[in-house]
Amino acid sequence: FVLAAVSPAVVVPSMLLLQSDGFGVQKGVPTLLMAAGSFDDILAITGFTTCLGIAFGT
């Protein structure tokens, strides 16, 4: 799960740059990718915490 997380510090500036250039704006691709990246981060953190709790739970 740790390797699957997306870094918002990398994705968001790139998507904002593409959005300002007009790439994918009509279909909302940059907005969708930023939202999907946030969801992916939540899923990765939740999965990692769950696995950590199972492995080291008392």
C-alpha positions as CSV (number, residue, x, y, z in Angstrom):
1,F,0.0,0.0,0.0
2,V,2.8,2.4,0.7
3,L,4.2,2.1,-2.9
4,A,0.7,2.7,-4.4
5,A,0.2,6.1,-2.9
6,V,0.2,9.1,-5.2
7,S,2.1,12.2,-4.2
8,P,-0.2,15.3,-4.4
9,A,3.0,17.5,-4.5
10,V,3.8,15.9,-7.9
11,V,0.3,15.4,-9.4
12,V,-1.5,18.6,-8.6
13,P,1.0,21.1,-10.1
14,S,1.3,19.0,-13.2
15,M,-2.5,18.8,-13.6
16,L,-2.9,22.6,-13.0
17,L,-0.3,23.3,-15.7
18,L,-2.1,21.0,-18.1
19,Q,-5.4,22.6,-17.1
20,S,-4.1,26.1,-17.7
21,D,-2.9,25.0,-21.2
22,G,-6.3,23.7,-22.0
23,F,-5.5,20.0,-22.2
24,G,-8.5,17.9,-21.2
25,V,-10.5,20.8,-19.8
26,Q,-13.7,20.1,-21.8
27,K,-13.9,16.6,-20.4
28,G,-12.6,17.4,-17.0
29,V,-9.6,15.1,-17.1
30,P,-7.3,17.2,-14.8
31,T,-10.0,17.6,-12.2
32,L,-10.8,13.9,-12.4
33,L,-7.2,12.9,-12.0
34,M,-6.7,15.1,-8.9
35,A,-9.8,13.7,-7.3
36,A,-8.8,10.1,-8.1
37,G,-5.3,10.8,-6.7
38,S,-6.9,12.0,-3.4
39,F,-9.1,8.9,-3.3
40,D,-6.1,6.7,-4.0
41,D,-4.2,8.3,-1.1
42,I,-7.1,7.7,1.3
43,L,-7.3,4.1,0.1
44,A,-3.5,3.5,0.5
45,I,-3.4,5.0,4.0
46,T,-6.4,3.0,5.1
47,G,-5.0,-0.2,3.7
48,F,-1.6,0.4,5.2
49,T,-3.1,1.2,8.6
50,T,-5.3,-1.9,8.5
51,C,-2.4,-4.2,7.5
52,L,-0.2,-2.6,10.2
53,G,-3.0,-3.2,12.8
54,I,-3.4,-6.8,11.8
55,A,0.4,-7.5,11.8
56,F,1.1,-5.8,15.1
57,G,-2.2,-6.0,16.9
58,T,-2.3,-7.3,20.4
